[in-house]
């Protein structure tokens, strides 16, 4: 039987691929989720992992969609036909900058981008809701 972290990674990776209109280099996607795997394992292969997945799974899948769409955007901007690790990493950094999933469990191993776009997203996330 597959561990919950493996199921979650597979579902999130599928969302990234579905949202990106350009093909994604398989090795780049493997690298991104390879870096995230310890976080998925720590959060989901925990005794209350199923509860955590039911509470946060949809948001994590949504974040996968955002990563895929942003990776496509950066691929378009770079005029590449296949999205690589650079586009995925930049997209992930932007989504991670405003992501709240897992925040109560400690920091993610990947550092968020401190560039202007990530700072803008952080500022928008901190704005009071109307």
HELIX and SHEET records of a PDB file:
HELIX    1   1 UNK A    4  UNK A   19  1                                  16    
HELIX    2   2 UNK A   26  UNK A   44  1                                  19    
HELIX    3   3 UNK A   49  UNK A   78  1                                  30    
HELIX    4   4 UNK A   85  UNK A   98  1                                  14    
HELIX    5   5 UNK A  103  UNK A  105  5                                   3    
HELIX    6   6 UNK A  116  UNK A  126  1                                  11    
SHEET    1   A 2 UNK A  23  UNK A  24  0                                        
SHEET    2   A 2 UNK A  82  UNK A  83  1                                        
END                                                                             
